[in-house]
Amino acid sequence: MTVRSCRKPLAAASVLCWLLIASGCQSLERSGFIPESMLVSGKEMARKESEYRLRYLTKGDPEAMRWLLGHRLETGMSLAEVNKVFGQDGVEETDDGWIKKHSSRYRRSDESYGWGPDSQGKSVYLVFRNEQLVNFDPAEFR
C-alpha cells in the first residue's frame, strides 16, 4: 500500500513533465492548466496588465476585461485593489438581490460592485464581504 501511494505522485509528476514537453507551455497556459502568471516575469505581467487595462478603458474591449478578470483578480482582494486592476472605481449595486438570491455562497450583508459596461453592453458584478472579494474563480474567465 505504501509503495503504491509513493508511485502515484511520481507518476503524476512524470505525466506533467511529459505534457510540458509534448504540448509546450503556451498551449497549457491557454488551456488554463498553468496560469500565465507562472510563465512570465513580474515586469512582463505588469506590462500586459497595463496594456489590457488601457484597451478596456479606452475601447471597452470585452477581451481585455476578461483577461483582467482571469489573470489579475483573485479572492481576498480589496475593493481598492480591484479598482486599481480595472483602472476605475466599481459602482455599488444597492439592489443586488438578483445576484445573491440564486446562490448560497453570498450573505445578505455582502456588497456588490459593478464594472462596465464594455463595448458589447456587458458589465461584471463582483461581491465583497468585509471589504474583500469573495467566491471568485479567475479560471472562469480564462
Secondary structure, DSSP 8 states (H G I E B T S, - for coil): -HHHHHHHHHHHHHHHHHHHHHH-HHHHHHHTSS-GGGTS-HHHHHHHHHHHHHHHHHH--HHHHHHHHHHT--TT-BHHHHHHHHTS--EE-S--HHHHTT-TT--TT-EEEEE---TTS--EEEEEETTEE-S--GGGG-
